[in-house]
Amino acid sequence: MTLHQARRTVPGFIGCLATAGLVAVAMLGGTEARSQGQAAATAEEKKDDPALERAREQVRMLDDLYKTAVISISKTYVTNQDDVPAIMIAKQVFTAMRKNKWHSARLVDGTGDPINDENSPTSDFEKEAFKAIRSGKPYFERVEGTGGDRRLFAATVVPAVIENCVKCHTAQKMGDVLGFIRYEIPVK
């Protein structure tokens, strides 16, 4: 099944992570955990709030882009622990997106023991997302504001998916949650 097919057939949030030349699709928020009532409410919300659904779609697209880029850069250019980690390049891209007022994205530690203290959760949303991610939820969101000032805050899990991940995160193993990407997207 291709990522495009999976996105159309599996409700919820899907992130693409390229590993060992294959694409590993991580379902983030699938239907198994939802009751029929929650699924119906979500479907109704999509009809009632197309702007919010567009913001969610933008998070899915950005998440696929950023995670695929980080994995591709890691596999291609990061060959030893002294190389610049790919996530540092992603953080530069996050800064450029924020400066150009497109959106805000930030890498946040999900282990409780960050390599860099600046990656610790700081905002109330990030602290709530940290708890949700640590409890096993691969996706967490909240909408804040009203009218034209609404913002979608979303957090998507970042697991260790290739060996280069655990070169820097030496206390972690493949599959462990390393952190999450926190997105802030205008709801227009």
Secondary structure, DSSP 8 states (H G I E B T S, - for coil): --HHHHHHHS-SEEEEEEETTEEEEEEES-GGG--HHHHHHHHHHHHH-HHHHHHHHHHHHHHHHHHHHHHHHHHHH--STTS--HHHHHHHHHHHHHHTTS-EEEEEE-SSS-SSGGGS--SHHHHHHHHHHHTT-SEEEEEES-GGG-EEEEEEEEE--SHHHHHH-TT--TT-EEEEEEEEEE--
